[in-house]
């Protein structure tokens, strides 16, 4: 049995022993069952102060909405606002004056708020929730605001922010595939970490991560191995994890991990393939768009045949908010996606700036995953033909009787493939998504065979 901390020092494959303690309280579900969770009895009390309270305003929070969003009171003054959370994750109701009530799933909480004559806005301040629609307004009867209920959602900006010449340089991600973890039972540490990350030259995003990297660490095991992933939430908001390589009910292990809590997700690698993992906390799009995804490789028994070089590439998109802020949820949730950058392994153009070395006439294997969250990939290596492709369990075999090959592999979000090819001469072999409108947005790298010069 091994214990591996895959993350902050991604290139290291040393095994680190560590402890994991169970969560202090029973976990809540990332997704509720049909009909939702019944509310538990309220444990909230009205705070002292705030003057004469004129009445109580009841607001329900679900995932991801308030009900009601447009509230009218008869006169200005102090009111108790009672928030009842009927959703599956923690929510709050926050006012511009700093008043806030926070409720866990099935719980209630109250706060006294002074409603001025021109009304007051409210929202859930958990990242992504307001942008997803958790906003509203309390108006006073007869005011102009009372006849103009607020619209949900909103964007932090519809355009790409200006590049910052003082942004730190990006950190090059080593694309070399990790070795298969030794043994048959694996303990892996996944700290959940927020950090600033340069995602393209001049552009910084405050990312949410598994293991401190985007994408998260690659886990590589054999068929039927047992994997125990120990998660510690070191952030200020709730997260969860969904391993596509696992078979488990969504209300069993895809649970809310609150700040400071730990949880161990256990699964058996029942099927070979290349699998996605990601945060499943609502809004799931927000968490994936901000970096919470990664790859699991499950090799068949006996392993894959040896090759000269192996690489892992995860295609994903960045929808930029302001410099140093999380991704823009409103941009990411558009029905006509227009990402600022489309990238391999988290950073635009990093393998164009730093070509990946491969041997001329050598065997090259690529594990490729489209993490999305929105766009398809058409993975292509210019100047080569794929003689081996295993896509979602369907296999093109090298040396097949018909002499078939492949020029590109189409992947929808959350699909993956194993690709093999052999560069036939020294030279430069760009790899791209063949949706060429995205290549100019960073979805390009280069394999360099030999010295890169075909004329030598």
SVG drawing of the C-alpha trace seen along z (x, -y; Angstrom):
<svg xmlns="http://www.w3.org/2000/svg" viewBox="-47 -56 70 65">
<polyline fill="none" stroke="black" stroke-width="0.4" points="0.0,0.0 1.3,-3.4 0.4,-6.9 1.1,-9.6 0.7,-13.4 0.1,-14.4 0.2,-18.2 2.4,-21.1 5.6,-19.4 4.0,-17.6 7.1,-16.3 8.0,-14.5 6.8,-10.9 8.0,-10.3 5.6,-8.7 4.6,-10.6 2.9,-9.1 0.2,-11.2 -2.9,-11.0 -6.5,-11.7 -9.1,-12.3 -12.9,-11.9 -15.1,-15.0 -16.4,-16.3 -20.0,-16.2 -22.0,-14.0 -21.5,-15.0 -24.2,-16.6 -25.0,-15.8 -23.6,-17.5 -26.8,-16.8 -30.1,-16.2 -32.4,-13.2 -35.6,-13.6 -37.8,-16.0 -34.8,-17.5 -33.7,-17.2 -36.3,-17.9 -35.3,-20.9 -34.0,-20.2 -35.4,-22.2 -34.0,-25.8 -31.2,-26.5 -30.8,-30.1 -31.7,-33.0 -32.2,-36.7 -29.2,-38.8 -29.6,-41.4 -29.8,-45.1 -31.0,-46.7 -33.8,-48.8 -37.5,-48.0 -38.0,-45.0 -41.0,-45.7 -41.5,-42.1 -39.9,-39.0 -38.9,-38.3 -38.7,-34.6 -36.3,-33.7 -35.6,-30.2 -32.2,-29.2 -32.0,-26.3 -29.2,-25.3 -28.8,-28.0 -31.7,-30.4 -33.5,-32.5 -37.3,-32.4 -38.5,-35.1 -36.0,-37.4 -38.2,-40.5 -39.6,-41.4 -41.7,-44.4 -42.1,-45.7 -44.7,-48.3 -42.2,-50.8 -38.5,-51.4 -36.9,-50.2 -35.4,-47.2 -36.6,-43.7 -35.5,-40.2 -34.5,-38.2 -34.8,-34.5 -32.9,-32.3 -34.0,-28.7 -31.6,-26.5 -33.5,-23.8 -30.5,-23.1 -27.7,-20.6 -24.8,-23.0 -24.1,-25.9 -25.6,-29.3 -25.8,-32.7 -27.7,-35.9 -25.5,-38.9 -26.3,-42.6 -24.2,-45.6 -23.9,-46.9 -22.1,-43.7 -25.1,-41.9 -25.0,-38.2 -26.9,-35.0 -25.3,-31.6 -27.2,-28.3 -26.1,-24.8 -28.4,-22.4 -31.6,-21.9 -30.9,-24.7 -32.1,-28.2 -30.4,-31.4 -31.5,-35.0 -30.1,-38.5 -31.6,-41.9 -31.3,-44.3 -32.2,-48.0 -34.1,-48.5 -33.8,-52.1 -36.5,-53.9 -34.8,-53.2 -34.5,-49.4 -31.5,-47.1 -30.0,-44.4 -29.0,-40.9 -27.0,-38.0 -25.2,-34.8 -21.5,-35.8 -20.1,-32.3 -18.1,-32.5 -20.2,-31.8 -23.5,-31.7 -24.5,-35.4 -23.4,-35.0 -25.5,-31.9 -28.6,-33.8 -28.6,-34.1 -29.4,-37.8 -32.5,-39.7 -33.9,-43.0 -36.0,-44.2 -38.0,-47.2 -40.3,-49.6 -43.9,-49.9 -44.4,-52.9 -40.7,-53.3 -39.5,-53.0 -37.4,-50.0 -40.5,-48.1 -41.8,-48.0 -38.4,-46.9 -37.4,-43.5 -33.8,-42.6 -32.6,-40.2 -30.4,-37.3 -26.8,-36.6 -24.4,-39.1 -20.9,-39.2 -17.8,-40.7 -16.9,-41.8 -17.6,-40.6 -14.1,-41.2 -10.6,-40.0 -8.8,-42.1 -5.7,-44.0 -2.5,-42.0 -0.4,-42.8 3.2,-43.4 4.1,-42.8 2.4,-39.4 4.7,-36.6 5.9,-34.3 3.9,-31.1 5.2,-27.8 5.9,-25.2 4.0,-22.0 6.1,-18.9 3.9,-16.9 5.7,-13.6 3.2,-10.9 3.8,-9.6 4.7,-6.0 2.0,-3.5 1.7,-3.7 3.3,-0.5 1.2,2.0 -2.6,2.6 -3.9,0.2 -3.0,-3.4 -3.5,-6.3 -3.3,-9.6 -3.4,-13.1 -5.3,-15.8 -5.2,-19.1 -7.8,-21.5 -6.0,-24.8 -6.7,-28.3 -3.8,-30.2 -2.9,-32.7 -1.8,-31.2 -0.5,-32.7 -2.5,-31.0 -1.0,-32.9 1.7,-35.5 0.3,-38.6 -2.8,-37.0 -3.4,-35.8 -6.4,-33.8 -7.2,-33.0 -7.7,-29.3 -9.2,-26.6 -7.2,-23.4 -6.8,-19.8 -3.2,-19.5 -2.2,-23.0 -2.0,-22.6 -4.3,-23.0 -5.0,-20.4 -4.8,-18.4 -2.3,-15.6 -2.5,-12.6 -3.3,-9.3 -2.1,-6.2 -3.0,-2.7 -3.8,0.8 -7.2,2.4 -8.8,3.5 -6.5,1.5 -8.1,-0.3 -7.6,-4.1 -8.2,-6.1 -8.0,-9.8 -7.7,-11.8 -9.1,-15.4 -8.4,-18.2 -10.2,-21.5 -7.8,-24.3 -10.0,-26.9 -12.8,-29.2 -15.6,-27.5 -17.1,-24.0 -15.9,-21.6 -16.4,-18.0 -15.0,-15.5 -16.4,-13.2 -14.1,-10.5 -15.4,-9.2 -13.2,-6.1 -15.4,-5.1 -18.8,-3.5 -20.6,-5.1 -23.9,-6.8 -23.7,-10.6 -25.3,-10.8 -22.6,-8.5 -19.2,-10.0 -19.7,-13.1 -20.3,-15.0 -19.8,-18.6 -16.4,-19.1 -16.6,-22.2 -13.6,-24.5 -11.2,-22.8 -12.8,-19.4 -11.3,-16.2 -12.9,-13.3 -11.6,-10.1 -13.1,-9.0 -12.5,-5.3 -13.0,-3.5 -11.9,-0.4 -10.6,-0.9 -13.2,1.4 -12.5,0.4 -9.4,-0.5 -9.2,-3.9 -8.5,-7.5 -10.9,-9.2 -11.8,-12.7 -12.2,-13.8 -13.6,-17.2 -15.3,-19.1 -19.1,-18.5 -20.2,-21.3 -22.8,-23.6 -22.4,-25.4 -20.2,-22.6 -19.4,-24.7 -17.9,-27.4 -15.6,-24.9 -14.4,-23.2 -14.0,-26.5 -11.8,-27.7 -9.4,-24.7 -10.8,-21.8 -10.3,-18.9 -7.7,-16.2 -6.9,-12.8 -6.9,-9.2 -5.2,-6.6 -6.3,-3.0 -4.1,-0.5 -5.3,3.0 -3.8,5.9 -0.3,6.5 0.0,2.8 0.4,1.1 3.2,2.1 6.4,0.1 7.1,-3.0 9.9,-5.6 8.0,-8.6 4.6,-9.1 2.8,-12.4 -0.4,-13.6 -2.4,-16.6 -5.6,-18.0 -7.4,-20.5 -9.5,-23.1 -10.8,-26.7 -10.2,-29.9 -13.0,-32.5 -11.2,-35.4 -12.6,-37.8 -10.5,-40.7 -6.8,-40.1 -6.1,-38.0 -9.8,-37.0 -11.5,-33.7 -12.9,-32.8 -16.0,-34.7 -19.0,-32.4 -21.3,-34.4 -18.9,-34.2 -18.4,-30.4 -22.1,-29.8 -23.0,-31.5 -24.8,-29.2 -22.3,-30.5 -19.0,-29.9 -16.3,-32.4 -13.2,-31.5 -10.4,-33.9 -7.9,-31.0 -8.0,-27.3 -5.0,-25.5 -3.2,-22.3 -2.3,-21.5 -3.6,-24.8 -1.4,-27.4 -1.8,-28.9 1.1,-28.3 3.4,-26.8 4.5,-23.9 4.8,-26.2 7.2,-28.3 8.9,-25.1 8.7,-22.3 8.3,-18.7 11.2,-16.5 10.5,-13.2 12.8,-10.7 12.7,-10.5 11.1,-7.2 10.4,-6.5 7.1,-5.4 5.2,-8.2 2.1,-7.7 -0.2,-10.5 -3.0,-10.4 -5.4,-13.2 -8.5,-14.4 -10.9,-17.2 -11.9,-18.7 -14.0,-21.4 -16.0,-22.6 -17.8,-23.6 -15.9,-22.9 -15.0,-19.8 -11.5,-18.9 -10.2,-17.6 -6.7,-16.5 -4.3,-16.4 -0.5,-16.2 0.6,-17.9 2.8,-15.7 1.9,-12.4 -0.7,-9.6 -2.0,-7.9 -1.6,-4.2 -3.1,-3.3 -6.1,-5.0 -8.1,-3.8 -11.0,-6.2 -13.6,-5.6 -13.1,-1.8 -13.0,-1.7 -9.7,-0.6 -7.8,-1.2 -5.0,1.3 -1.6,0.8 -0.9,3.1 -4.6,3.9 -5.4,6.0 -7.0,3.1 -4.1,0.7 -6.4,-1.8 -5.0,-4.9 -6.4,-8.1 -5.7,-11.8 -7.5,-13.4 -9.4,-12.2 -12.7,-13.9 -13.4,-14.4 -16.4,-15.9 -16.0,-17.4 -15.1,-14.6 -14.0,-12.2 -10.4,-10.9 -8.2,-8.8 -4.8,-7.1 -3.0,-7.9 0.3,-6.5 2.4,-7.7 5.9,-7.8 7.5,-10.9 9.3,-9.7 12.0,-12.5 13.7,-15.2 11.5,-18.2 8.7,-20.2 5.3,-18.6 2.7,-21.0 -0.2,-19.5 -3.5,-21.4 -7.2,-21.1 -8.2,-21.2 -10.9,-23.7 -8.4,-26.4 -10.3,-29.3 -9.1,-28.1 -5.4,-27.6 -4.9,-31.4 -6.3,-31.3 -3.5,-29.1 -4.4,-25.6 -1.1,-24.7 2.1,-23.0 5.0,-21.4 6.7,-18.1 10.4,-18.4 11.9,-15.3 15.6,-15.0 17.2,-18.5 14.1,-19.8 15.7,-20.3 14.5,-17.9 17.3,-19.0 20.2,-17.8"/>
</svg>
